[in-house]
Amino acid sequence: MTTRVTIAANGRMSLPADLRKRLGLAGGGALLIEELPDGIVLRTVAQSIAHAQALARRYTADVPEASVGAFLANRRADSGK
């Protein structure tokens, strides 16, 4: 789905009400902007977290030593504690 928005002279843009409602931004909220070589992507914070988790799974799948627990255990071992 593509939605056209207009950027005002002061740099502000408004998202249509139906889009804000679908994204759960009806009462306000935050969007994160990711700049890509061919454009930008707007994501809610929850969408950004899910995206980051999917990337992490892709790069750490089947690598047990890539877990947070393994990282912390290695740091403790390195520090001698």
C-alpha positions in Angstrom: 0.0 0.0 0.0 1.3 3.4 -0.9 0.1 6.6 0.8 1.0 10.1 -0.3 1.7 12.7 2.3 2.7 16.3 1.9 5.6 17.9 3.7 4.7 21.4 4.9 7.0 24.4 4.6 8.1 23.9 8.2 9.1 20.3 7.5 6.2 18.6 9.2 4.1 15.9 7.6 0.9 14.3 8.7 0.0 10.7 8.4 -3.5 9.9 7.5 -5.8 9.0 10.4 -6.6 5.5 9.1 -2.9 4.7 8.8 -2.2 6.0 12.3 -5.0 3.9 13.6 -3.8 0.7 11.9 -0.3 1.3 13.3 -1.6 2.0 16.8 -0.5 5.6 16.7 -4.0 7.0 17.1 -3.1 8.6 20.5 0.4 9.6 19.4 3.4 7.5 19.3 6.9 7.3 17.8 8.2 6.2 14.4 11.7 5.4 13.6 13.1 6.4 10.2 15.6 4.2 8.5 17.5 5.7 5.6 18.2 3.3 2.8 20.1 3.8 -0.5 16.9 3.9 -2.4 14.6 5.7 0.1 13.4 5.7 3.6 11.4 3.2 5.8 9.1 4.3 8.6 8.6 1.8 11.4 6.9 1.8 14.7 9.2 1.0 17.7 7.6 -2.5 17.9 8.2 -3.1 14.2 11.8 -1.9 14.6 12.4 -4.3 17.5 10.9 -7.2 15.5 13.1 -6.3 12.5 16.2 -6.2 14.6 15.3 -9.5 16.3 14.8 -11.1 12.8 18.2 -9.9 11.7 19.8 -11.2 14.8 18.2 -14.6 14.4 19.4 -14.7 10.8 23.0 -14.1 11.8 23.1 -16.1 15.0 21.0 -19.1 14.0 22.6 -22.4 15.1 25.4 -20.5 16.9 24.9 -21.1 20.7 27.9 -19.0 21.6 26.1 -16.0 20.1 23.6 -15.8 22.9 23.5 -13.0 25.4 24.1 -15.6 28.2 27.2 -17.0 26.4 28.5 -13.5 25.8 28.2 -12.6 29.5 29.8 -15.8 30.6 32.7 -15.2 28.2 33.1 -11.6 29.6 33.1 -13.0 33.2 35.7 -15.6 32.2 37.9 -13.0 30.5 37.7 -10.7 33.5 38.7 -13.5 35.9 35.5 -13.3 38.0 
